[in-house]
Amino acid sequence: MKKLLVILFAASASLFITSCGGGADDENQSTQGKGGVYYGGVFRMNETENFRDLYPLNVTEVVSQRITNQIYEGLVKLDQADLKIIPSIAEKWEKNEDATVWTFYMRKGVMFHDDSCFAAGKGREVKAQDFKWCFDKLCEASVNNQQYYVTFKDRVVGADEYFKSTEEKKPLAGGVSGVKVIDDYTLQVTLKFPFAGFENILAMPGCWVYPHEAFESYGEAMRAHCVGTGPFKVNTIVEGDVVLLEKNTNYWQIDEYGNKLPYLQGVKFFFKKEKKQEFLMFRNGELDMIFRIPNEMFGEILAEQKEAKDNNRPFELQNCAAMATYYYGFLNPSAPFDKKEIRMAFNLAIDREKIVKFTLKGDGLPATHGAVPELDAFKSKGFNYDNVKGYAYDPDKARKLLADAGFAGGKGFPKIVLQINSGGGDRNVLIAQAIKGMLQENLGVEAEIDQIPFAEHLQKLETGKTLFWRQGWIADYPDPETFLTLFLSTHVPAKMDDRSTTNPFRFKSAKFDSLFLAAMKETDEKKRFELYSMADAIVTDEAPFMPLVYDESYRLIQTNVKNFPVNAMEYRDLTKTYFVPKKENKKK
């Protein structure tokens, strides 16, 4: 496949932003603002996988989300420091007593990025009508719309009806009835039932705003032609090589000191596949951060950081517990994984403690519960982890279950393919090799590892062409619901080859659905979290997947990077990030 090159701005701008590099190496490229912040520099980071799709309604993986989060905005967004919901294009909002009617008051003067889709190439002001248009689009049936299922579906009045009408090619006049424009700067959304967590949904990519002119001009090409309102806009995209964003000089936000945001001149994403190469680039000052320390270097780097004196650290180590679960999935409707005994046997045959200790060198925690990672933030709100009985290592019980399923000692069991994606260094391969060995040793089951590019990996597992695969889930928002929605049966399409992004296991359980929906409608937070733990218990007992590791977020940043806090979702917002010039940094 040929690389796609997209250049949306003048060559001189591209040359400047590329040549100025990252950081603030010399004082000529940075200027000081009020309050001790600095302007200038290009923040450089690497992704070990290519992005899949930058169109907001089709953002389904983290690489695309990390890029588009700098380009697009919605009514609200997450605070990078604590993951709380904060105002974005909506400067304030209110809800009625039972949290079914939400009214958003938009700020004036927010402009879309300049783009050739507009008259004279100049971006226009965002109005409530733009959000209405985008929310209607969010509820249209399309292969390029995977966000509907995790946002407005079953929640917003008229969303499901409008979706069905577009499926039948007879769209209802007026779009989604529960989304109404009150005036140019006021939007109202009505829900089917009380849902206090609706703010979290509105922070997701599917609820970002983009102009209808862009969609009408570019259509499917919006996967790599972005027009938003965010602090950065696209300068250059060379797929598989680099994505270069430049500062949006018309951005609406100013900081508490009166400085115009963003501080950075730009953001640059590389796509180097090997973690060792990524780490070398960081060591050489060619990257400003890396996420995930290479496995073989994990202990060495932690020791180096611990021993270094505070004022002589070569880099800053950031870490926290992550809202992320690393797992293997089973295609539940297809043999051999249509038998619960086999899914349970696979779970019991795996020594998670050994994987974390020896394969990952301590990077992560064994997934001893279910889909929802064990976090104090969830426990304190009522999620009862005691409800969820995970799978302790028990090869004897695993062998008995396999025998009960008709495959004693693994005899007659078909050779299976374990599909993993390339990229991410050795982590995926090492875990796959460890699990392959445990399945062979404990069950007599042979597995062949098939490593393929990430986009192809996702396409195959989502369209039911893969029986057994590697995947992980990072929370879309800080709530157990974002993990458990993966198992909701209403996300499963009628046909096996239809794309099932949210529930690729194609797991169905009426009991789970009932508890999940009851939790969504529960306004008492403690009761809601308790119901989610009960739903997680059902998923764990049915074993539609194999939870392996609850991740921890470890990342390294250069010491002159400021205002870039770590968080449990690895949510990145570079609006207020800046560089201290290195000469100045040494003085501090």
N, C-alpha and C positions, 0 to 999 in steps of 0.2 A: 504494500500500500504506500503510495506516495505521501510524503509529508505535506501537510497543508500549511501554507504560509499566509498569514493575514497581517497586513500592515494598514492601520487605520489612521495614522497621523503622519505628518511631514517627516521626511528622511532626516532632516536636521534635528528634530526632537528625538528621534530614535537614536541617532548617533550620540547626542548629549547624554541621554539617560543610560545608555549602555556603557559609555566611557567613564562616567563619573563613579562607577563601582559602588561598593557597599560601605557602610560605616561612615565615619567622618575623619578620614585619615589626615586631611590637612584643613586648616582653618579657613582656607579660601572657598571650600565647598559647603561650609556651614555658617549660618548666622544665628545669633542668639535672640530668642524671643523673651517676652516677659515671664517672670517666675522661674527663670533658670533653665528653660527648655531650649532646644536647638532645632533649627530647620536644616534640611538637606540630607543627602545620602540615599542610597537604594538598599533596602532590606533584602538580603538574599537567603533563600532556603531551598532545600532539595526535596523532591518526592521520588520515591523509588518505583512508583507506578505512574503510568500516564493518566491524564484526566480522561473521563469517559464522555461527559456531556455538560456544557456550561449553561444550557437553557434551564432556567429556574424550575420548571415543572418536571424536568427529567434528571435533576441532581439526585443521585441515589448512592453515592459513595463519597468518602471523605476527601479525596484529592480534589474533586470538582467543587466540593463545598468550601474547602479552604481557599480556593481561588476566588470563587464567586462571592464569598462573604466580604471581600474587599470592594466588590463592584456594585452589588445590589443591596437594597434596604427594604424593610417593610414598615408597618405601623409601629412595631416595637422590636427590640433586639435583646440579646443577652449581654450582661456585663462580663467582660473577660475575667475580672478578678474573682467574683463570687457567683457567677451564673444566675444572678437575679435578673428579672425582666426590668428593662429600663426604656424610657421613651426613645423613639427614633423619629420617623416622619410624623407620627402622632405625638403632639406635645403633652396631651393628657387624654384620659378616657374615664368612663364611668359605666357601672353596670347596675341593673335594677336589683331588687332585694333577693330574688332567687337566682341571680346570675344567668338569666336566659337572654336578656337584651343588653348588648354592649354598644356604647356610643363612643366614637373616636373623633377627637377634634385635632385636625391636622394643622401643622405649622405652615405659614405662608412663605413663599419664596424658595421652595425646594425645586431645583431644576434637574431635568434629565441631562445626561451627558450630551455634549455636542456630537452630532452624528449626521451623516448624509441622508438619513431617513426623514429628517426634518427640513422644512423650507430654509434655504440658505445655510443649512448645516448647523443651525443653532438650536440647542436643546430648549424645550419649553417648560413651563411650570407644571408641577404635579398637582392634580386636583382629585377630589374624591371620586369623580367619574373614572379616573384611571384605575383606582383600586377596585371599583365595581367591575370594570372590564376584565381586569386580571383575575378576580375571584370567580367570575363567570367562566373564564378560560380554564381555571383550576378545576372546574366541575364539568368539563367537556370530555367525552370519551375519545381517547387518542393513544396510540402506542407511544407517543412522546410525552405522555402525562402520567407519571407514576406517583406524583405527590398527592393527588386527590385521595388516595386510599388511607393516607396517614394524617390527613388534615381535616377536610370538611365532610368527608363521607360519614354518614350516620350521626352527624353532629349538628350541621347547619340546616335550618328550615329551607326546604326546596332544593337542596344540593343533590340529593339522590334522584329526585324527579327530573331535574334538569339534565343530569348525567344520562339517565335512561332515554330522555327525548333526543339527545345528541347521538346516542348509540343507534337510535332508530332513524337518524337523519331528519328528525322533525323537531328542531330546537324550540323550546317554549319561548314565547315572546316575553321579554322582560328579564330573561336570564334566571338566576337563582333568586327566588322570591324572598329569602331571608336576608339578602344583602340589599340595602337601600341607601341611596344618596339623599341626604337631607338638604345639603347645600354644597357649594364648591369645596368647602373645607370640613364637612361633617359627614361621617359614614356610620351607618348603623347595621349591626349584624345580630340576627335573632337565632337562638339555638333551640334544638328540639327538647332539651332537658337542661336543668341546672348543671353547669360545668365550670367549676372554679379555675381549672387549669387551662382555660381557653387561651390565656395570654401566651402560654408555652407554644401552642400550636401556631399562633400568629408570628412567632419568631422563626419558623421553618422556611426553607427556600421556596416552597410552593406559594407562600404568602407574600413574597417580595413583589415589588411593583416594577413594571417595565412598560414602555409606550406601545400602544397598538400600532403606531407607525413602523416600529422596528419589526414586529411580527409580520405585518403586511408586506414589508419590503424584503425580509430575509427568510421568513418561514423556518424550515428545518435548519437553515444555516446559522440560526441563533445558538446552536451548540458550540460555535466558536466565534460568534459575532455578538458581543454583549453591549447592551445599552441600559444602564441603570442610573442610580442617583448617588452611588456611594463615594467614598473618599478617593478611590482610584478608578481609572478607566483603562481599557485595553489600549496598549501601544502596538505590541507585536505578539503574535502567536506562531510558533513553529512547533507543530505537534511532535511530541516525543523528544523535544530538545529544550525549548525555553518558552515561558510565558512572561511577558514583560508588561507590567502595569505602570502607568504614570499618574502623578498627582492630578486630581480633579481641582482645578483652580477656582471652579464655581461652587465648591462644596459649601453647604449651608452652615455647618457647625463651627462654633468657636469655643475655646476652652474657658476655664474659670478666670483666667488672667486677661482674656480678651484677644488671645492669639487665634488666628484663623487656622483651622485644621484642614488636612493632616499636616504633620511636621515633615514627614518623609517626602523625598522627591519621587520615589517610586518603590515598587516591589518586584523582585525577580525570582521566578521559580525555575529551577533546573530539574532535570529528570534523569539523573544518574541512577542506574539500577543497583549498583553494588554498595553496600553499607561501608565497606572498607574505603572505597573511593570517596564516598561522602565524608567520612571522618577525616580523611587526609585533606580534603578541600577545606574543612572546618579548621583543622590544625594550621593550614597555610593562610588562614584569614580570607578565604574565598567564599565562605558561607558565614552568616551571622547567627545561625542556630542549626542544630540537628535534633530530630526527635527519634528516640530509640537508640540506645548505645549498642554497637555491634556485640553480639553474644560473647565472642571470644575475648573481647576487651572489657567486658562489664566490670569484673572484679578489679582489674588493674586501674581503670579510670576512677572508680569509687575510692580506691585506696589513695590514688594520687591526689584527688580532690580533698580528702580528709586530712592528709598530711601537709598540704600546702598552707602557708600562712595566709590570713585573710587578705592582706594587701599585696600578695604575690601569686594569686591564683591565675593560672593561664586562661581560665574560662569559668563561667558560673554554672553550677549544676542545679537544676530545678526538678523537683519531683513531688508527686502527691498520689494518693489512691485514685484510680481511674474508674469512671463510669463506663466500663468496657468489658465485654466477655468474648473470649477467644474460644471457638467451638468447631466441631465437625457436624455437618448436617447429613440427615438421611432422607431419601425420597420415600416418604411413608406409604403412598399407594402402590409402590412397585416392589416385587419380590427381589431380594429376600427380606427387605426392610418393612414389608407389610405385616410382618409378625412382630408383636411387641416383645416376645421372649428374645428374639435376636437383637433387637435394639437395646434391651436391658443387658444382655450378655456382653455386647460390645462395651457398654458403659462400665460394667463391673470388671472387665478384663484390663482396664487401663489404670496404671499407677500414676496418678496426677502429681503426687508428692515427688516422685522420682523425676518426672518430666521437669518440674520447676527447679528442683535442686541440681540436677546434673545436666539436663539439656539446656535449660535457660539460665543456669548459673545464678539462680535466685531472683531473676527478673520476672516478678509476677507472684500470684498466690494461687494455690490449687483451687479449682472450682468445686468446692465441696457441697454447695447447695444447688441451686437451679439456674435459671436464665438471668436472674437479677443479681448482680455482684453485691457482696456483703459490704455495706458502707454505713458508717455511723450516721450520715445524713439521712438515710432511709430508715434506719433502725429507730432514730430519735422521733420520727414522725409516725411510727406505728407499724412498720413492716416487720412482721414476726418471722424471723428466719428459722425459728424452731418448728414452724409449720412445714418447712421445705426439707424433706429428707433426701439428701443427695446420694451419690454413688461412691461409697468407699471401695477401695481395691479389694476384690474378693474373687480370685480366679476359680475357686472351687464352685461357688454359686454360679459363676458365669458359664462354666462347662456344663453344669446341670441344666441350665436354661437352654443352652444350645442343643443339648441332647433332647430336651422336651420338645424342641422345635423340629426334631427329626434329623439332626446333624451331629450325632455323638462323635466326639473327637475331631470334628471338622470334616468327617467323611461325607462326600456328596455336596459339600457347600461350594457354591460357584466361586471361582476366582474373581475378586472384585477389584475395581479400579478406584484408588483414592486420588481424587483430582485436587490439586493445589495450584495456586497462582505463583508465577514468577515474581521477582522483585522482593524487596524487604530483607536483602541479605540472606543469611543461612537459616534464619529462624524457622520459616515455614518448612524447609527441607528437613532440618534436624528433628523437629517435632513429628513430621510424617514418618521419618525413618524409625524413630522411637516407637511410635504407635504400630507401625507395620511389624516390628519385632515382637511387641507384646501380643498382638493378635495371633501371630504365628505360634509363639511359645505357649500362650495360655488357652487358645481355642483351636489351634490347628488350622486357622484360616489364613489363606494367602491373599496378600494385597499388593497390587502393582501401583506405584506412584506415577502419576501423570502430571507433569508441571507444564502449565500453559500460560500465555499472557493474560493479564488481569481482565481486560475487556472481554476476551473470549471465555474466560472462566465464568464470569458473571452471566454472560449470555447463555451458556450451556446449563448452568444450574437453575437459572430463572425460567427456562423453557422446558424443564423436565427431562433433559438429556443427560443428566448426571445422577448417579445413585448415591454417591458418598463423596463429600467434599469438605474442604477447609473454608471457614469464613469467620468473621468477627463482627461485632456490633458495638459501635460507640454511640452512646445516648444522643438523641437529637435534642433533648432537653432534660433537666434534672428531675426525673420522675420515673418510678418503676414501669409506668404505662409504656414508655418508649421501647422497653425490652419485650414486654408481654404482647404487644400488638403484633409481633412477628408470628404469633400462633393463632390469631383470630381467623376463623374459617371463612368469614365474609371476604377475606383477601384472596381466597383461592378461586381462580377462574374456572370456567366450565370445562375447558379443553386442556389436556396435558401440555400441548405445545404453545398455548397462550402464555404470555409472560406473567410470572408470579414473583414480583420483586419483593414484596413485604413478607410473604409466607412461602418461601421456596420449598419448604418441607412438605407443603400441601397437607398439613396436619389439620384434622377436624375433630372437635369435641364440643358437643352441645353443653356439657357441664362447664367446661372452661369458658365458652362464650357467655354463658349466663352470668358467671361470676365477674368476668371482665367488664361486661356492660353494666352490671350493678355497681361496680367500683367507679366507673366513669361518671355515673349519675349521683354518686354519694357526695354530699357537700361537706360532711364532717371528715376532715383530713385523716384523723386517726383511724376511723372506720374504713375509709377508702384504702389506706395503706394495708390494713389488715385483710381486706378483701383481695387485694393484689397478691398478698403472700399466699392466700388460699388458692388463687388461680395458678400461681407459680408451682405450688405443690402438685396440682393436677398435671401440668406440663411435665414436671420432673418424673412423676410416676409413669406417665405414658411413654417417656423417653423418645420423643420425635427427633432428638438431636443429642449430641454428646458434648456437654460443657467441659472445657479442659482447664482454662486459666482465666482468672480475673486479673486484668492488666493493672500495672502501675505505670504512671506517666513519668518517664525520665527524659529530660532533654538538656542539652548544653547550649548556652548562649555566650556570645562574646561579652567581655566585661564592660564594654562601652554602650551596650544596649540597655535602654531604660523604658519603663512603662510597658513591659511585655510579660505580665504575670502568668504563671502556669495555672491550669485548672483541670478538674477531673474529666472534662470532655475533650481536652486538647482543642478547645474553641479559640480561634485566632481572629483578633480584630486589631488591625494595625493603625487605626485612626489616630491614636494618641502615642504611638511608639516613636521614640527618637533616639539619636546617637549623641553621646557626649564626645566631643573631639578627643582623640586619644591623648594628646598632650595635656588637656584639661583633666582627663580621667586619671592620669598618673599622679596629679597633684592631690587628689581627694583621698 
